[in-house]
Amino acid sequence: MKNQMMSAGLLCVSSLCHASGWTAPMTVTSAITEDDGTIVVATSDSTVYAPSCLAGYFIVSQNTDSQRARAWAAILSALATDQKIALWFGDTCATWNYHSATSVMVFAP
């Protein structure tokens, strides 16, 4: 019984340390794309989703040019129309201690 409790405790701790999921809906305050295709997004969100990452800042990584183009279009449309977005975040920080993200969800106004 003691081993089962210890295993359950370790599982809970590890699931907290390695979290990922959708952010809360947030407003895009600025967005840039780098020469290498990196998409950088600043938001109104003040939540830290992964330890040591800066609140409100995300780097959206995509594997192909077409995926990057779709993500960039979604982010820009949200910025231009003041729609909220959510980002699928990972459990690690990216460059500059920004949150890493891989997907974009745009909400209806």
Secondary structure as GFF3:
##gff-version 3
##sequence-region A 1 109
A	DSSP	alpha_helix	2	17	.	.	.	ID=ss1
A	DSSP	beta_strand	21	22	.	.	.	ID=ss2
A	DSSP	beta_strand	26	33	.	.	.	ID=ss3
A	DSSP	beta_strand	39	43	.	.	.	ID=ss4
A	DSSP	beta_strand	57	60	.	.	.	ID=ss5
A	DSSP	alpha_helix	65	81	.	.	.	ID=ss6
A	DSSP	beta_strand	84	93	.	.	.	ID=ss7
A	DSSP	three_ten_helix	95	97	.	.	.	ID=ss8
A	DSSP	beta_strand	99	106	.	.	.	ID=ss9
###
